[in-house]
């Protein structure tokens, strides 16, 4: 293929740089792209993804690196590429549009826009033939049936905007135990008692459900709630979604058993999961949960930490173009590394099969490779083998260390080394909480280093920027950047006893209230008043994939009210929760974090 260098070559985003040599004439999200679309009277093709996304890589190889596809795209469209992690605001509004159009979403996200930015056709991954056909068909419709296209764009934009507004047919329920009970009832109904987690496949880490269950267990001592949480954490820790050799968790499981993951590792997942395992340890004093949390923190320190303390965003699902290749093992390889006796023992513990347990996602045929996972707890297996649990644990740890050393000689997955303010806030909160609950100064120190990094590199006046990479801080911070970092600083303040962290958190939330607050309906918009306007102004309410920024903001305000004895913070939290209560009533299964905020507000009332 002929070498190309398009406009993305000047960007810092690892995702955009992955496409900087495509034959597609990509623009980043800049005014020039929209001006060209207006001047040439062409629709815009908007492609949104992230650098560690497997199916983004697939579509890039099949379509964006194809001279034939690029020729068709360049002839009929103006093409824009966006990193969803740098510009979550763009991703949020266009994902809402795609969901209105297709009933589902995902990445890569593929959207066709008018030159004014309003979407009229959307989808996710396209096969090469289907993609070329769609380009030709959409170009023809834009040229010959412009009135229909304009009408569709107006309808989609209006529907997307409505999706960010409180449902008009839902009441504003009282903030009371009834609202909370509804969320817990949904969790009880959807809980998978056999395999942990909630609902069917695919299964994502339930970041909204776990803290709510822990909070309500502490309040009520209802053992069923604790059991739901610990069964889920146990199943995830035993499953293939956990990296048993190197620590940390993959993004989600494609099956109901937590066995077969999509292999990317995200900072936000691991920050929140580590915090959940620490909380489980604090409640049960089961050392297993502490070990899992420490594994996550050790992985983050080893593979995800900038020399000056900030945390990188993610690790790729692929290496050498193959999803999961870095993490999979053949039985013969393990026996060769560990020897026959230790190797067979390890294979028995981690369910390694001679013909493999991992099937190709497309052909469904076994590949001979294995995803390490356990089916029984270590003490049970030790008793069966006639040895003590500590002896078996020691032998297992030694074997895992040898496999890790061998694995590090493999081609490593790409690390997206940009530093995102919100995700660093989550890891700061997690580490500071762990430092306090587990009496681990190294975790507290790591949290402090990251907090100082973000404060020095990503703060602009009282507000935050979204992303730092390679010496450049850029893009207006969104609500999650302010709320998540404030949460982390409050955890640091409580762990260290330093009022400085408390004051920094207060400054961030004062700025957030001023810049993001919805004065008419309550709650917070995702973008600030000075933010670049899009065709809709988003408001993040639902938990996906992490706790909603409105829920985190409300929880931070409640905590600030308690720590500062200033009623205005509690009043702001109450107003936000009352404004968001129709969503909680409509979709309790997607607003567990708001239910937790409401529970904390009820508990904090005088």
N, C-alpha and C positions, 0 to 999 in steps of 0.2 A: 504494500500500500504506500502511496506517495505520502511523504511527510508533510504535515500541515502545521501551522501555528495560527490559531484564531485569537479572538479578543480575550479569551479566558486566560491566556498566558500571563497576563499582568495581575491576576488575582492571587489571594493568599489561601483561599479555601482549598484543602486537599481534594475535595470532590470536584470543584470546578477545574482544578489543575489536571485531574484525571481525564478531562475532556478537552484539554487545551490543544491537542493535536488531532482532534477529529476533523474530517473534511466538512462537517457541518459548520456553517458560518455563525457560531454561537455569539450572542451577546450575554454579558452578565445583566442583572436587573438594573438598567440605567435608562434615563430619559431618552438617550439617543436611539435606543431600540424602538420605542414607541413612536418617536418622530419619523424614523425610517418607514415603519409600517403605515403611518398616515400618508407620508409622501408617496410611497409606492402603491398605496391602497391594497395592502395585503393583510391577511389575518396573521396573528402571532401564534407560534407554537411554544408553549411554556412547559419545560421539563423540570420537575422538582424531585430531588432525591438526596442521598447522603453517601459518604465515601465508603462506608462499611456494609452497604446493602447488597446482598447477593443478586437479587433480580434487577437492580440497577446496573450491575456489571453485565448481566446477561443481555439486557436490551442495548447497552453500549456496544458490546461485541457484535451483536447481530445487526443492529441498525445504524448507530451513530458512527461506527467505524467503517461502514459500507459506503463506497464511492457512489454506488447506484442510488441508495436511499438518500444520501446527502445531496445528490444532484436534484432529486425531486423536491426535497425539503427546501433547499436553497432557492429553487425556482419559484415556489409557490408561497413560502412563509418567511417571516422574520422569526428567528429562533432565539429563545432566552433560556438559559440554564440557571437554576437556583439551588443552593445548598440549604435544605430545610432547617438545618441546625443553626446556621447563621441568621436566616430570615424566617423564624417560625411564624411570624405574622402573615407573610405571604403564603406559606404552607397552610396555615389555618383557614384563611378565607377561601382559597381555591380548593382545599380538601372538602370544605363544606359544600362548595358548588358541585364537585365530582360526586359526592354522596347524594346530593339532590338529583343528579342526572342518572346515576347508575345504581344507587342503593348500597354501595360499598365504596371503600377507599383503600389506599395502600401506596407503596412506592416500588418502582418509579411512578410518579404521578404525571400524567400526560394530559394537558389541557389546551384547547384552542380558543383564542381570545379575539375580540375585536381590537382595533388599534387603540381604543380608549381603555383597554384592560378588562372589560367585562367578558366572562366566559360564556360559550354557547355549546361546546361539545367537550366531553372529558372522559378519562378512563385511567387505567394504570399501565400495566405491562401490555405491549402489543407485540405479536409475532411480526417478523419482517414483512411478509406479504400483506398481512392485515394492516400494518402501519402505512405502507406505501399506498394501499387502496384508500385508507382513511384520508390521507393527505390530498389525494386527487379528488376524492368525493367532496371534501370540505372546501377545497379551493373552488370547485365548480359551484357549490351552493353559495359561497360568498360572492362569486362573480354574477351568478344568474338569478339567485333568489335572495337578494340582499334584505328585502323586507322581512322575510321569514327568519333569517339569521338575526336581525336586529330584535325581532319580537322574542325569539328564544333567549337571547342574551339578557333582555330586560326581565324576563320571567325568572331565569336562573339567578340573576343578581338579587332580585327581590326575595326569592326563596332563601338564598344564603343569608341575607341580612336578617330575615325572620328567625332563622335558626339560632341567632345570637341574642334573641329577645325572649323575655319570659313568656311562656305559653299562656295565651289569653283565656283558654278554657280550663285552666287549672287554678284552684284557689290559692290564696296566700295563707297556708296553714300556720297555726301557732307553733312557736318554737318550744315544743314540749316533748315528753317521753313518747307520745304517740308517733311522732315523726321518726324518732330514733328506733322505736320498736318495729316500724315498717321496714327500715333498712336491715335490721337484724333478722327479721322474718324472711326476707328475700335471700339473705346469706344462708340461713338454715335450709331453705328449700333447694337452693342450687348447690349446696355443699356435696362434694363427691367423697363420701365417707371411705370408700374402698381405696381411692387413689390420691386423695388430697386435692385441694384446689376447689374451684367453683365453676360449674358448667362443664361443657364438653370441649373437645379439641377445636382449635389450638388453645393451649393454656399459657397465659402470661402470668408473671409474678403478680399476685393480688395486692398491689401496694396500697390500695384504698381500704381493703377489707381487714388486713392484718392489724394495723394500729387501732382500728375501731373495735375489733374483737378483744384486743389486749386491754383497752381502756374500759370497756364494759365488764370484762372479767374482774378487773381491779375494783370496780364500783360495786358489783353485785355478787362476786365470788361464784358465779354460775360456771361450773366446771365444763359444761358443754361448749361454751364459747372458747375457753382456753384449749380444749381438745381440738376444735376446728382449726385453730391457728397452728398448734404444734403438729397436728397430723399433716397439714400442708407443708410446713417447714421441713418435717422429716422426709416427706415424699420427694420434695425438691432436692434435698441434700443427698438422698440415695440415688436419684435419677441421673440420667445422662445430661440433663440441663445444667448440672454442676460440673465444672472442670475438676475432676478428682486428682489430677496430677499437679496442676498449676494454681488452683484456687480460682475463685470467682465463678460467676454464673453467666451462661449464654442468655440471649435475649428472651426466647420463649420456646416452648415445646410444641412441636407440630402434632403430637398425639396426646391422648388423655393420661398416659402413664408417666409423663415427664421424662420419657426416654430419648426421643429423637429431637434435638434442638435445631433451630436456626442458629448458626454458630457465632454470629457477631456478639461481642461483649460491649455493653454500654456502661459508661460511668454511672449514670443515674440509677440503673437497675441495681448495680452492686452497692452503691451507697445506701439505698433504701433497704435492700435485703440484709446487708450487714447490720443495720440498725434494728431490723426485726429480729435477727438472731440474738443480738445483744439483749433486746427486751425479753425474749423468751428465756434467756439465761438468767436475767434478773428476777424473773417470776418463778422459775423452776429450780434454779441452781444446778441445772443439768450441764455438765462440762462440755458435752457434745456441741451445744449451741455456741458456746464460747469459741470452741475450736473452729467452727465454720466461719464465724465472724472474723477471727484472726487470719484465717486463710484468705479471705477477701481483702483485708487490709494489707496483708503481706504481698498479695498479687498487685494491688494498686501501687504500693511502694516500689515494687520491683519493675513493673512494666508501664505504669500510667502516670508517673510523676516527673514533671519538669525539674531540672536541676535547682531551680529557685523556689519550688514548692507547689506550684499550681498543678492541677490534674488534667490530663489529656481526656479527649472525648470518648474514644471508642477504639476497639480492635475489629478488624475485618472478619467476615465470615469465611473468606476464601484465602488460600495461599496457592500460588502457582496455578491460579484459575480454577481451582477445585474447592467447592464448599466443604469445610470441615477437615480438610486433609491434614492440617497441623495437629488435630486433636485425636485422630483415629489410630487404632493399633491393630496389627495382625498378631495372631497368637504366636507364630514362629518368631516374630521380632521380640516379643516379650520373653520367650524362653531363651532366646539368644542373649538378651541383655542380663537376665537374672539367674540363668542356670535352670536346670530341670526342676529341682525341688522347689526353690523359691518362686520360680516362674509358674509352676502348676498351682501353687498356693495362691499366688496373686490372681491368676486367671479364675480360680474358683471364687475368690472374694468378689471380683469385679465382673463376673458373668461373661467372660471372654470365651468365644466359641471358635472352633477350628475353621469353620466356613464363614465366620463373621455374623454380626447381628445388625449391621447397617446396610440398608438397601438404597440403591440409587433412587433419587426423588422422581425421576422421569420414568425409568424402566421398571422400577419396583423390584429389581433383582438384587440379591445379596452381592456385595462387593468383595467379601473376604475380610473387610475391616470391621473393627469393633468400637462401639461407644462404651466406655467404661461406666458401669453402674452397679449398684448392689441391690440385692433383693431381700437380704436379711440384715439385721443389726449385728454389729461386731461381737457383742457378748454372747449372743445366741450361736453364732458360727464358731466362736472360740470353744464353747462347751462341747459342740459337736466334734471338734477336732482334738479335744482332750488337752487343751492348753488354756492358760489364763488369758483374760481379755487384755491386760497390759502387755503380755508377751506378743500376742497377735497384733496388737496396735503398733508396737515397736517395729516388728518385722514389716508390717504394711507401710509404715512411714519411711523406713529405709528403702523399700522397693520403689515407692513413689518418687523419692528423691533421685534415685538412679534413672527412672524414666524421664523425669523432668530434665535432668542433665542431658540425656540423649535427645529429647525433643527440642531442646534449645539449639541443637545443631541442624535442625530442619530449616527450610525456608519459612521465615516468620510471616504471619499475617500483617498486612499494612496497619499501622497505627495512625489514626486521625489525631494529630497532635495539636489541634487547636484547643484553646482553653475557653470554655463556655461558663459565663458567670453563674447562671442558675444551677448548673450541674455541679460546679465547684461548691456552691452554697450547700447543696445536699450532702456532699461528701464531708464538708466541714462539720455540718450538724451531726452526721453519723459518727465521725471520729471523736468529736468532743463528747458526745453522749457515751461512746464506748470508753473513753478515758475516765469518765466519772463512774460508770456502772461497773467497770472491770478493774478499776484502779490501775490503769495502764498509762503512765506518763508519755510513752512514745506516741500513742494515738493523739493525745492532747497536743503534743508538740507538732505533729504533722498537720493537725487542724489549724494551729496558729500560723505555721509557715504558709499554708494555702491562703488563709485569711489576709495575711500581710501582702501576699502576691497580688490578690485580687484588688485589695485596697489601693495598692501602688500603681497597678497597670490598667485597671478597668473602671476607675472612678473618674467622673468628670463633674466637677462641682459636687452637688449633693446627689447626683444621679449616676447611673451606671451605663457602661457600654456592654454590648452583648458578648463580643468575641475578641480574644487576643491570640495572635499567632505571628511568629517570626518578627517580633518587635512592633507589630501594628495592632492597636486596639481600634475596633470599628463597630458600627451599627448601634443605633439606639437600643438601650436595654428595654426589655418588656416587663410585664408585671411579674413573671416568674423569676426573672433575674433579681429584682428588688426583694420579693417575698422570700425566696429560697436563701439568698445571702443573709437577709435579716434573721431568718430562722437559725442558720449556722452560727451567726454572731451571738444570738441569745443562748444557744447551747454552750458556746465558748465562755460566755460571761458566767453562766452557772457553774461550769466546771472549774474555771480558774479563779472566780471571785473578782474578776476585773470589771470595774464600771466602764472602762473604755470601750469594751465590746458592746455593752448595753447601749452606750450613747451612740455608737456607730449604727446599731440596729434601729434605734429611735430615729436618727436622721434619715435613714433609708425609707422607713415607713411613713414619716412625715412627707417626704418627697413623693412617695407612691400615692398617698391619699390625695395630694394636690394634683398630681399629673394623671392618674389613672381612674380616680373615683368617678362613679356614675351618679351624679347629683340628682338625677330624675328618678331612677329606678332602684338605686342601691347596688352594692357590689362594685366590682372593678372591671373596667375594660382591659383588654390584654395589651393595647397600645396606648401610649401617652398622648396628651393633647398636641404636642409638637411633632409627633411621629408622622412620617410620610403617609398621606391618606391613600387608602385602597378603596375598592368598590364597596366594601363593607367594613365596619369597625367591629372586630371580634371581641367576644367575651368568653373566656374559658371557664366552663362550669363542670364538665364531666371529667372523670378520672380515666385518662387514657393517654399514654401508657402509665403515667405517674399521677400523683395527686394533683388535682386542678389548682391552678395558681390562685383562684379565688378562695379556695379552702385554706391553702397555706397562708395567704394574707390574713384571713379572718383569725386563724389560730395564732399568728404572730401578734395581732392586735390584742387578742384576749390576754396573751402572756404579758405584753407590754403594760396593759392595764393593771395586772397583778403586781408586776415588778416596780412600776413607777407610782402606783396609787393615784394615777390620773384617770378619772372616769371617762374622759373623752375617747380613750382607746377602746374601752369596752363598749361604749355607745356606738362607735364606728363599726365594730364587729357585729353588734346586734343589728344595726341598720343593713349591713351587707347581707347577713344571714336571712333577715326578713325579706329582702329584695330577691334573694335566690331561692327562697322556700318553694315557689311553684315548681322549679326544676326538681327539687328534692321529692316533692309529692308525686311528680310525673314519672321520674326515673330513679327510684331508690337504689337500683342495682348498679347505677353508674355514678352515684354521688355519695359514696360511702365516706369520702374525706370531708364533705360538707356536713354529713351527719356527725362525724367526729367533732368538727368545729362546734356544731350546735350542742353536742354533749358537753364539751368543755366550757362553753358559755353558760349552760345551765348550772354546771358545777361551780363556776366562779361567781355566780350571782350572790350578792350579800344576803 
